Amino acid sequence: MLYTSTRNNNIKVTAAQAIAQGISEEGGLFVPCELPEFSLNKIGEMVSLSYIDRAKVVLREFLTDFSEEELDYCVCGAYAKDKFSSEKIAPVVNVNKNENILELWHGPTCAFKDMALQLLPYLMTVSAKKTADGKTIVILVATSGDTGKAALEGFKDVDNTKILVFYPVDGVSPMQKLQMTTQEGENVAVCAINGNFDDAQSSVKAIFTNDDIKAQLAKKNMMFSSANSINWGRLVPQIVYYFSAYADLIEQGRINLGDEINVVVPTGNFGNILAGYYAKMMGLPIKKLVCASNSNNILTDFLKTGDYDKNREFYTTTSPSMDILISSNLERLLYHMSGEDDTLVTSLMKSLSDGGKYTVSPELISNIQTMFEAGFCDENSVNDTIKNHFDSYKYLCDTHTSVALKVYENYVAETGDDIPTVIDSTASPYKFSKSVLGAVIGKSVSDLDEFETVDELNRVTGAEVPAPLKALKNKSVRFSDVCDKENMSEMVFKLLSL
Ligand SMILES: *Cc1c(COP(=O)(O)O)cnc(C)c1O
């Protein structure tokens, strides 16, 4: 299987090249030239497999330049039993009737990013051996909270890698911040920036493609790569859990092989839902992909009208991982849905960076609408939904999952389409304890510190506190740098001692 760029169809690279490099040299994103097709038979055969074996069935088709031994090494290392608190890795929990929650947060950092970022360091080091032997890979991360920690945890003390993480100084939860600033490992660094996630992401992209900086790194035998979902190695592991969830629904007797399901995804950078789109295009019987947003509802507007316009107010919400106005992976969807039109994608992305907006043709948006639905919900609904789900079903969800649950409720109310549905749950409620506890008890809890809040949430709900979050209490802060977004490249030099 070869990969090309969303902005230049002449580019053809292997999976290893795409993963080691992260982003194409002209700024486009790597995409598979064609998708493998899975028959219903092949999907049915996954029912009896473990998560690791399901992952191999899917990844084998995309990583055709990896040997079977390499694939085995990567997948078994990533999804080892001691790293995940659920033997199923990504369990599906039926909450009510056709509402099934896919819990993607049982990994070491308690957010769904672990599903990909436990695997990515393995894919990256194997890829680097194939394409850039001897080079040190410098992973540069812009994070809205969860990616940073998951990437740090995945890459810590991995040979021949260094990892630098930038997060918006006021844009992450206290627990997320603590997870990052206490990170252990010899090859890691963390820095806050004065700005929001989009500022961090744009600056990181600019640093990646800056020839001057790249040349300085090359002199030291280093190269940049990305652990953000612009990297194909971040997306491909996420395709697996859609197949796995479908297999689990069959196993639980909730659907028969071939039945259609809907999928609802709390969306930020459009990576998670795009993986669902790939699964659908590969033959998984998904009827609709429902894109759920918080008050930063730029994707809802785009999917309903075809106009993408980031010239709008930015809200800091209780679901910070979705506080995003530039959803990078939408570029990949536009590429596929426009019939691989690299010229169109290049010009849309240019208008986005020049004027902050673009409009797609009526044909293109109506094509997209045959597969995608969209909705958003405000902060009050997030709180109400957390409370309702806890009161009615004793199911405690985090703020991001709550957005998805509410948008799903609205979708069913508007369309009557209540076929079996998978709702992605993207974080443990304990990563956002203050918001979640406030929602459950119906009043704010400002007088408690972070760990008192965790204990209180546990006392009120009985939901188990994940061990990695409990352990943070006794760790000391290692990283307290803050820089302006204009100075991020200097910070990179400083952190790399260049
Ligand atoms: C990253 C993240 C999201 C958004 O996922 P995308 O792939 O960026 O759309 C949603 N919820 C949580 C908790 C996250 O960490």
The ligand as a Gaussian input file, in Angstrom:
#p B3LYP/6-31G(d) Opt

LIG

0 1
 C       -8.670000      14.523000      21.418000
 C       -9.956000      14.375000      22.100000
 C      -11.164000      14.559000      21.406000
 C      -11.203000      14.970000      19.965000
 O      -10.728000      13.961000      19.091000
 P      -10.334000      14.331000      17.593000
 O       -9.747000      13.085000      17.042000
 O       -9.304000      15.421000      17.692000
 O      -11.548000      14.782000      16.901000
 C      -12.349000      14.355000      22.099000
 N      -12.352000      14.027000      23.408000
 C      -11.210000      13.856000      24.112000
 C      -11.295000      13.538000      25.567000
 C       -9.986000      14.019000      23.488000
 O       -8.854000      13.841000      24.194000

